[in-house]
Amino acid sequence: MERTHPKEMAKKLAGQLRSQRPDYQYLKQVFQHIRTILDVTPKGKEKRLPELLTDQELISFYDTVFRARNRKHAVMFKLLIFTGVRNAELSGIRIKDVDLDGLRIRIEQGKGKKDRYVPIPASFRGELMQYVESQHEKKATYLFESNCLRPYSTRRIRQIVKQYANSAGITKRVYPHLFRHQLITYLTKQGIISPKLQLLSGHSEESSLAIYRDLALSDVVGEYEEAMKSFPIR
């Protein structure tokens, strides 16, 4: 007897179920059960490593931002590269989230609906303070707002980053999340261990949660500050 190929079986089952209009969770459970019976492992998505910028490219990018004389964009770029925050997290930072005395920024409801703090280097405090004061004068709520007093969208932040990359002559794909990869890779090379990187970046894999809970941001700040002293961007 000819054996039916798993794909054909799945197609036939899908056709039979379609008329019954099952919800997504029910279908998901059905196909998980079928894969278990047939001993079929779904092919996972291929993970591609990001193509990081070289130190020279990073410096060229920042020089291009600096020459534009746009303080908002300069502060935005430095926050991306110094803190490794995600695009959506950057968009949601409010003025009141910035703790200049404690050299940290509160990220509220980041990925995974978790609140956390990220440190900023001491060398950045003065520049950030001046920018925050200017935003206070405008009675802004968010750290980065448009002329309509609305927070920058993630799409707008991506556009700004791409424009500066093009102006700097960088042919690699440059996007906000790339700077997160840059920082985490840099801090790893500086010897900051994985559980501490989880605290800084907001990652919290289940296998590391026991160590993760035992760490406080104060345990990491010293190493972070020391590592950032040799960072190519000041």
N, C-alpha and C positions, 0 to 999 in steps of 0.2 A: 504494500500500500504506500502510495506516494505521500511523503510528509509535507504538510503545508508550511511554507516559510513564515516565520514570526511576523514579518511585515504584512504579509497577506492576511494573516489572522487578525492583526490589529486593524487593518482597513475594513474587513468584514464586520468586526465588532463595532467599530466606530459608526459604520453605516446603520447597524441595527439600533445603536443607542441614540443616534441623532434624532430619530423620530420621537423619542421619549423626552427630549430636551433636558438631559441631566445637567446639574450644575458642575462648575469646574472642580470643586473638591471631590465630588463623587467620581468623576472621570479620572482624576489623578489617582485615587485609591484603586480603581479598577485596573488601570494600566500598571501601577506598581505591583499589584497582585499577579498580573500576567507575567511581568518580567521575572518575578520570583519563581513562578512555576516553570518558566522556560529557561531559567538561569541566564537571562540576558542582562548585560550591563550597559546602560545608556552611555553613549560616547560623550564625554565631557567637553566643555568649550576649551579650545586651545588658548593657553595663557601666554600672552606676549609680553616680554619685558619692555618697559618704557625706554626709549632712547634718550638718555639724560644729556643735558647740556655739559659741555666742557667748562672748566673754570673761565676760560677766555670768552666763551659764548655767553656765559652768565654775566660776566663783567660788561660785555658789549651791550647786552640787553639792558642792564641797569644804567649804563652811560647814556643810552638812547632815552630812557625814561628821565634821567637827570637833566639832559639838555632840553627836554620839552618844557621844563620849568612848570610842571603841573604838580603841585604839592600833594593833591589828593591821590593822583596816580602813583607818585613815588611812595607814599605811605602805604597804599594798597599793595604794591609789589613787595615792599619790605615785610609786611605782615604775612603775605603768602609764603615768602621764602624763609622768614625767621620762625614762624610758628607751625607751618605745615597744615594749616586749617584747610578744610574742604571749601569748595566754591560756595556752596549753599550756607555754610557756617560763616564765611566771611561776609556774605550779604546780610546776614541776620545780626551782626554785632551792633549793639547799641552803645551810645556814649557812656551810659552808666555801667556797662560791662567792663570798661577799661579801668584797671587798678594800677595807676602809675606808681604809687608808693610801694605796692607789693610786686611790681614788675610782672604783672600777669593779666590775662584777659579771660573773662568768663565766656564760655561757649554754652549757650543754653539750648537744650534739646538737639544736640548734634545727632550724627548717625546712630541709629539704635535707640533714639529718644533718651539719650543720656546727657546730663550736664557735666561739664568738666572745666578746668582751668588750663590755659597754656601759658608758658613763660615767654617773656620777651627779653632780649639782651639789654643790659644796662646802657650800652652805647646808643640805644635807640630811644631812650626815655625822653631826652630833650626834644627831639624832632617830633615824636608822637605827642608830647605835651603841647607844643605849639599848635599842632593840627587840631587836637581836641579842643583847645581854647577857641580856635577860629570857628569850629562847629558849634560850640556853645553860643557864640555871638550870633550865629544864624538861627539859634533855637532849634537845631536839628535833633532828631531822636536817634537816628542811626548814624554810625560812623561814616558810612559812604552813602550819600543821598544825591539824587538828581536835582535839577533846578526846580522840579515840581515837588521837592521835599518828600520824595518816595525813595525807599532803599534801592540801591542798584540791584538789578536782576542778575541772576547767574549768567544769562545770555549776554548782557552788557559787559560783565566782567571778562567773559571769554573773548568778546570782540576787542576790548581794550588790550588784553594780553597779546592777541594775534596781531593787532596793528603795530605794537611796539616790536614784536619779533620780526615782522616784515621790514620795518624801518631799520632794524639792526642788521638786516641781511642774513638772518638765520634761516636756513633751509629746512631744518628739522621742524616737526610738528610741535608747537609750543602752546600749552593750554594751562589753566590754573592748577589742575591736579598734578601737573608735572613738577611743580615746585615742591609739592608734598613729597613726591618720590625723591627729589634732590636732597631735601633736608634729612629725611630718614636714612638715605644712603650715606650721606655725609656723617651723621651722628653715629651710624653703625661703624664706619671706618675709624671714628674717633674712640671707639671702644665702649660706647654706651650700650648696655646689654638689653636683650629683647624685652623683658618685663618692664623696664623703665621706658623703653621706646613706646610700649603699649600705653603707658600713662600719658606720655607726651602727645601721642598721635590720636588717642581715642580708640585704638583697637582693643578688643577684649575677648580673645578666643577662649573657649570654655576650658581648654587644657591648661591655661595659664592663669586662671582666675584666682587660684589660691595665693600665688605670689603677688598677683596684681593688687589684691585687697590689702596686702601688708605694706604696700608702698604708699607714701604720701608725696605730693608734689615737691615738698621741701627736700626730700631725699634725692631728687633728680636735678634740682636747680643749679647746684654747685657744678656738677659735671657739664650740664648744658651751657652754663655761662663760660666755663673754661674752654669748651669745644668751640664756641662761637667766636672766641677771640681770634682764631686763625681762619675764620670763614672769609671767602673772597669778596663778599659784599659787606660794607660797613655802614 
